[in-house]
Amino acid sequence: MIAACLAKDIADRPRDARALTAMLRAIPIPAEHAWTPEHAAAWWQAYRPAAPPPSASPDEIQIIMPGRTDLRPVAATSEAAIAQTVAATTQDAIAQTVAAASEAAIAQTVAATTQDAIAQTVAATSEAAIAHTIAATSEAAIAQTVAAASEAAIAHTIAATDATAQEPLPRTGASGDALPRTSTSDDAIAKTIASPPPPTRG
């Protein structure tokens, strides 16, 4: 039985658990060492392999014998079982995974920035919004700015220059001392104008 389980050719190994059980029952055991049904049930409960998937064929099922690791079949997983595992990442499975980001999903992402969404964004700077911004510098706003330099402000500026212009400049003598101020009245100015010019020498 051990030789059959370790056979190099998969076809020479027990096909399934039923075949292995039949081989075990075929082993002649002396009566004094015979197992009872309870012993057999306990052994099967302790070393029962996991149930294979329903889709697995008998050729893809391998029995791992209990006991030491070095006494177990090396090829516990046959080529068919490996092929079944690899098939989980076949082109169909990969295509199914890639389909998660398929054209429909990309289209759904692009739809977030559709023409309507773009139009809504552009509407934030639409004619109405631009007009609202321009209104901030409308005629009323410009008039308010001009009013800051209105007639009152201009009059205030003129008044500041009138007082400076009407103040007489200080007079100084030859030594640099300030001379006393003299008021020139309208009569004095008129007398100066009325006096004839000095005669010229020929």
Buried (B, 14 or more C-beta within 10 A) or exposed (E): EEEEBBBEEBEEBBBEBEBBEEBBEEEEEEEEEEEEEEEEEEEEEEEEEEEBEEEEEEBBBBBBBEEEEEEBBEBEBBEBBEEBEEEEEEEEEEEEEEEEEEEEEEEEEEEEEEEEEEEEEEEEEEEEEEEEEEEEEEEEEEEEEEEEEEEEEEEEEEEEEEEEEEEEEEEEEEEEEEEEEEEEEEEEEEEEEEEEEEEEEE
